[in-house]
Each structure stands twice: as structure tokens, then as C-alpha cells.
């Protein structure tokens, strides 16, 4: 129910009462249900905050716990805390923070030998093979790659020892090796000769796109004859050979590395060329299927 200001000023409203703000003394009209619940009426949140900051101090604050000041066991300074068992004023002075963390302890527990990485018990740095001899001298061993002799830590690869700098981590020597899952097409594409050809083709074209003439920017190396077509011909010619043999003879296949088959294109033009090629292939396959149906 709504009442006009004139009707409220006359005091004829039965649902509202007049209250005075406890902070500024401003008269305000509030519902009787609100007036029955509130102890310290205020006209705004600002007045309510100012009144509470003046009155709710010390023991009059409902959150006050009357805790005494404590003395830090390490630095001797006074501090206040609600925690009953707290003895230090900060985390830095607490001896518990100086202890190693749980994850660091776990790492130390699973750590292997510092020389051959063999699993060892907790707290032991070297295994039985890599420990110092009873005479007090380290065993002199020969590196299996460079032939140098040293008493410094070696990496063990079966019966052969390697310097840390001489150990080859690629291929089967790597602990994460999973049998060479990269296919032959990507192996040929990732050949180091591709980088040399890219530089030569960019220099030949003057670092400019052959389609739009853009100079510099995001330039890409493009095959005039598609790499997939060259690859299919290469597989058709050497269908009886294995993957390793094909990868070895791919360096000698002239069609893969012919400079006349490469050109420089910018990224948008190369993308447009690829879309045109795919649309042409779809159209070609559609016409071929229609001819087969007609026959």
C-alpha cells in the first residue's frame, strides 16, 4: 500500500512509525515491523558504519575474545592471536617452516644414484657399483665414445661407460623411446636439407610471394607439384622396401629436393592455393563417380 508524503506527515498511516537516526538525528518513516526488530535505527549505511565504529569497541564488540598479548619464543616481541597454541609471531620465525616440505622428501625418496641413476634407498647418493673403493680411489674408466679416461661420474649404458657430455639421448638410448612412431612422410619432411632449400628458394625469389608480390612478412615454402603426389610415386617405385630403407634412399630421390619444384608464397596465398586444390580434387572425384554410374 502506497501513502503520499502529506498523508504520512499528518501521522494517519497505521503501518509506519517515525524514528530518529542514532548518528545524525534525522527523522525517518519506517514500517512497524522494522522498528520492532532494529535496536539502533540509522538512515543510511554511512551513518550505521560511523555509529558502530564509535560504540562497538573493545568488549562491546561481539567478535571480541578478550585474549591477552603473547610473547614470541624466538624474537621476544608481543603479538595477538586467537589460536591457543601459537608460539611464534610469524611463519618465518617458526621452526616448522625450516623443515623440508613433503614433496621435497618424496623426491628425495625416489631419487636414484647420482652417477648411474640406479634406484637406491632413501638417503643414499650412490649405489654399490659407483661407491668409492676401499683403497680410497675412484675406479678409472674409459668413455665408450671419445676414449677419454676419467674418474668423474659416468653414465652407464650396459657394460659401456659414457661421459655425461658424450651420452647420446636420442633414439633407442632414450628411456622414453617407443619404437619410432613418426611416419615416413614426416621423417622426409623433417630432413635437415629442407632448411637449406628454404633459404635458397627465398633468396632466389627475393623474399617475395610469387602470387601477390608481397615482400617479407609470413613467407612459406611451397611445392609446385604436391608433396603427396611425389611421395606416392616414390612409394610406388620402392614398394618392396622397408621403412628404414625408404628413409635412407629418400635423400637420393631427386624429386624431393628439386629446387625448380619450390616457390615462395605468403601464408594467405598458400592457404588459398590449398583450398583451390582440394575443391578441384572433390570436383574431379564427383565427375569420376558420375561417369562410373553412367557406364
HELIX and SHEET records of a PDB file:
HELIX    1   1 UNK A    5  UNK A    9  1                                   5    
HELIX    2   2 UNK A   32  UNK A   37  1                                   6    
HELIX    3   3 UNK A   45  UNK A   55  1                                  11    
HELIX    4   4 UNK A   58  UNK A   60  5                                   3    
HELIX    5   5 UNK A   95  UNK A   98  1                                   4    
HELIX    6   6 UNK A  102  UNK A  110  1                                   9    
HELIX    7   7 UNK A  171  UNK A  173  5                                   3    
HELIX    8   8 UNK A  184  UNK A  189  1                                   6    
HELIX    9   9 UNK A  193  UNK A  204  1                                  12    
HELIX   10  10 UNK A  227  UNK A  237  1                                  11    
HELIX   11  11 UNK A  243  UNK A  249  1                                   7    
HELIX   12  12 UNK A  250  UNK A  252  5                                   3    
HELIX   13  13 UNK A  254  UNK A  256  5                                   3    
HELIX   14  14 UNK A  259  UNK A  261  5                                   3    
HELIX   15  15 UNK A  267  UNK A  294  1                                  28    
SHEET    1   A 2 UNK A  16  UNK A  20  0                                        
SHEET    2   A 2 UNK A  27  UNK A  31 -1                                        
SHEET    1   B 2 UNK A  70  UNK A  71  0                                        
SHEET    2   B 2 UNK A  78  UNK A  79 -1                                        
SHEET    1   C 2 UNK A 141  UNK A 142  0                                        
SHEET    2   C 2 UNK A 149  UNK A 150 -1                                        
SHEET    1   D 2 UNK A 155  UNK A 157  0                                        
SHEET    2   D 2 UNK A 160  UNK A 162 -1                                        
SHEET    1   E 2 UNK A 219  UNK A 223  0                                        
SHEET    2   E 2 UNK A 262  UNK A 266 -1                                        
END                                                                             
